[in-house]
Amino acid sequence: MFAATHVGRDHVRVGRNNQDGAFSSENVVVVTDGCGSQPQSEVGAQLGARFLGEWLSSRELDATLPERAVDALTRWLDALSLTLQSGERGRLLESFFLFTFLAAVRRADDVIVFGMGDGSVCIDGRLITLDVGDDNAPNYAAYRLTSSSPPPVVTHFTGRASQVVLMTDGLSTVRADELWSPGLSRNPFSLQRRLNVLAARERLHDDATIAILGGA
């Protein structure tokens, strides 16, 4: 139900914005990570996190939710790119709307976690690191509009869970328990402060975002 984000040292050095995005509510958390080779990808990452979070907040939780969510995201990207009418459509999507995402949705004690691309997921203390391979070329949702082989959405967990932590790949070397403790439920701003301190201590080069669902 909480999220925090910190701009990486590499982006600070060249004057770039934080290219991650996040959404958090009582029953939904989302983190997004814009493509590092595109200087304006934070636009899609931040808007995409908001769109997915709001869309998921009013949907039933079942096995079809990941595919329905990505279909909705693809339609939204399609409509947005057509509305902007700014030059060549493929180039517009590439410049502004290439981002990965991880999402977690909870209804009572049932949870589903899914996404496209890399990052990390921690389910009740069990860490799952999502690797995109040696070429560091994650799947982006916008590729479903531009590729002849649309990338799939991947379900990472379904079942009962007390706490889910989502992290972008900028936190791949950090343990979730270094950032989170149950006491933060009384002061969620402490999560941001902890992330700021940890980013300085670890000298994190990439943007780093964490979102936590449950565990209070």
Order of alpha helices (4+ residues) and beta strands (2+ residues): beta-alpha-beta-beta-alpha-alpha-alpha-beta-beta-beta-beta-alpha-beta-beta-alpha-beta
